[in-house]
Amino acid sequence: MKCSCIKDNEKKIAEIYTERLGVPCDVEAKGVAFTLGAKPGMSPFMPFTVKADKPGFRGSKGKEISMFFSFCPWCGVRIDEEERGAA
């Protein structure tokens, strides 16, 4: 990603919880994938659960799929397809 929002948010949340809890905290963003496109990097995604009466989608867990963002959800900077591995 061209922006540093993921790392910036991890740092901000760690600072807030370190202050609230009175002990050092580590924060790691979930919903972030390491991508191996033309430009390896990180890309945020949002997981979804799909449930249907079909093999692989049945049961209480269903099947998890992910939607990758085209833009940073925090600052709006475009994430290139090359960075997401979609090129």
C-alpha positions in Angstrom: 0.0 0.0 0.0 1.1 3.5 -0.7 -0.1 4.7 2.7 0.9 3.6 6.2 -2.6 3.5 7.7 -2.4 -0.1 8.9 0.8 0.4 10.8 -0.3 3.9 12.0 -3.6 2.5 13.4 -1.8 -0.4 15.1 0.4 2.1 16.8 -2.4 4.4 17.8 -4.5 1.5 19.3 -1.4 0.2 21.1 -0.8 3.6 22.7 -4.5 3.9 23.8 -4.6 0.5 25.4 -1.2 0.8 26.9 -2.4 3.9 28.7 -5.8 2.4 29.7 -4.4 -0.9 30.9 -1.1 0.4 32.4 1.0 -2.2 30.7 2.7 -2.3 27.3 0.3 -3.6 24.6 1.0 -5.0 21.1 -1.6 -4.6 18.4 -1.8 -6.6 15.2 -4.4 -5.7 12.5 -6.6 -8.6 11.3 -8.0 -8.5 7.9 -4.7 -7.7 6.3 -3.1 -10.0 3.7 0.5 -10.1 2.4 0.1 -10.0 -1.4 2.5 -11.3 -4.0 1.6 -9.3 -7.1 4.1 -7.4 -9.3 4.8 -5.3 -6.1 4.6 -7.4 -3.0 2.9 -5.7 -0.1 0.0 -5.6 2.3 -3.7 -5.2 1.4 -6.7 -4.8 3.7 -9.7 -7.1 3.3 -13.0 -7.9 4.9 -14.1 -11.5 5.5 -17.7 -12.6 4.8 -19.4 -15.9 5.6 -21.5 -17.5 2.9 -24.1 -20.1 4.0 -26.1 -22.1 1.5 -27.6 -25.5 1.0 -24.7 -26.7 -1.1 -21.6 -28.8 -0.3 -18.9 -26.7 1.3 -21.4 -24.0 2.3 -23.6 -26.0 4.8 -23.4 -26.0 8.5 -23.1 -23.3 11.1 -19.7 -22.1 9.8 -20.5 -21.8 6.1 -17.7 -20.8 3.9 -15.5 -17.8 4.4 -14.7 -15.5 1.4 -12.8 -12.2 1.5 -13.3 -8.9 -0.3 -10.2 -6.9 -0.9 -10.4 -3.2 -1.0 -9.5 -1.1 -4.1 -8.9 1.9 -1.8 -7.6 2.3 1.7 -10.6 2.2 4.0 -9.0 4.9 6.2 -7.5 7.5 4.0 -8.9 6.6 0.6 -5.6 6.2 -1.3 -6.0 3.9 -4.3 -4.5 0.4 -3.9 -3.0 -0.6 -7.2 -4.0 -3.9 -8.8 -0.3 -4.8 -9.0 -0.1 -4.4 -5.2 -3.1 -6.7 -4.6 -1.8 -9.4 -7.0 -4.6 -8.8 -9.5 -2.4 -7.8 -12.4 
